[in-house]
């Protein structure tokens, strides 16, 4: 397989002959569940922004005009870290399923209890930026500083650094190169292009991409593309059944993305419980942190032998 350079578009990928991931224990399907910790990092007037962030909440975007505080949106975000995070994290702890926490550094700085929980636990850490910023609007020096702030802030809060990176909004043309230059990251997830990790070139260096999912994501609930917990469960279960069936022939990876302020709401939480019931009753599934996926791929399919 040709390693495309960062910025070049690849419409072929692995094609009809994807590599065998050789997941540990002979698993057919690798499952990554990401819990996005964003609450406290979103735009808000108290933090000097022009407007409150209402996206991916039950607030009505645009209801409160820019320049005025939207207390519905603000308190819905607060619910995500005050309660929703714990509801989800404790469920995964009880089930013995490892979470990948996509953390904004400012969110961790504002919740010492969550930071301590992550410090004492084994959740996988991925940097989700310092706060909600649009990297595609930044010049390189500004973006380089933003990446460093996120990395350093997470390490300071938790006592260990993040292994990967995922931009809160679209990355810029320079993001991947700046991540490689930083030296502290193993992979990025600024892609939605595949059901398996893949290598690409950043300058003359190979770089690993572990794709994220915008489809198996509870943002479908917050944007009213899906209505209820039952809808979300069926949405995830359908994807899981298809990927698990395909993986009998070609092993796959599935990523699910959750938010405390969305799936942590009682009316939606049942979907997560039911999905973990399905996963737990299915053989051949490796529930892994995203950095575990990255490390495994590096060892099993290093870039010089990538098909």
C-alpha positions, 0 to 999 in steps of 0.5 A: 500500500502506498503511503500517501502524504499528509494532505493528499486524498486517498480514495482507495485505502486498503481496497478489497484486501485489508490487512489482518490486524491480528488483534490480541487473543484472536479477537475478530473485532476491536472496540474503542469507546471514547468519552469526550471530556469537554465540559468547562472548555467550551466557549462561554461569555465568562471565559471572554468568548462572544457567545455561549456554546449551545451545540451538542446540548439540549439547548436551542442554538441561537435562542440567546443572542451573542453577547448574552449568557445562555444559562441553559447551555452553560448548565447543560455543559455543567451536568456533563461533568458534574454527573454525566461523566461519572454515570458513564465512567462508573458503568465502564468500570463495573463492566471492566471495559476500558474507556478512552477519555478524549480530554480538553486540558481546560476541562481537567483543570476545572474538575480536580475530582475527574483529574484525580480519578483519571490519575488513579485509574487506567483510562486511556488518554487522548488530547482533545485540545486545550479548549474549543478552538478552531485549528483551521483558523490558526497560523502555525505558531499559534497552533503549535502553542495550542497543541503544547498547552493541551499536552502539558495541561493534561499531563499536569492534571493527570500526571501522565501525558496523552498518547493521541490527538483529536482536534475538537473541530476540523484540523488545519493543513499543518496540524498533523505535521505539528503533532509529529514535530511535537514528539509526544504523540503516538497517533492522531484521530483526525480522520473518519476514513476507515474501519482500521488504522492506517499509515501516512507520510508527514514529511519524510516520516511515517505517521499513524492515523487511528480513525474516529467516528462521527457516525457511531457518535451520540451527537446523533442524539443532540442534533435530533438525527436520532430521537431516543435511547432506543434509536441510538442503541439500534444505531450502534447495535446495527453497526456492531452486528455488521462489523462483527459479521464482516470480521469473521473474514476481515477483522475490523475496528469499531469506535463509539463516541460519547459525551457526558452531557448527552449519553450521561443523561438518564433518558439516553444512558440506557442505550449505553448499558444495552450496548455493553450488554450486547458487547459482553454477550458476543465472543471475539471482541477486544475492548481496548483503549485507542492507544492500545490499538495504536501500539498494537498496529505499530508492532503488527504492521510497522510502516515499512511492511504496511501492505 
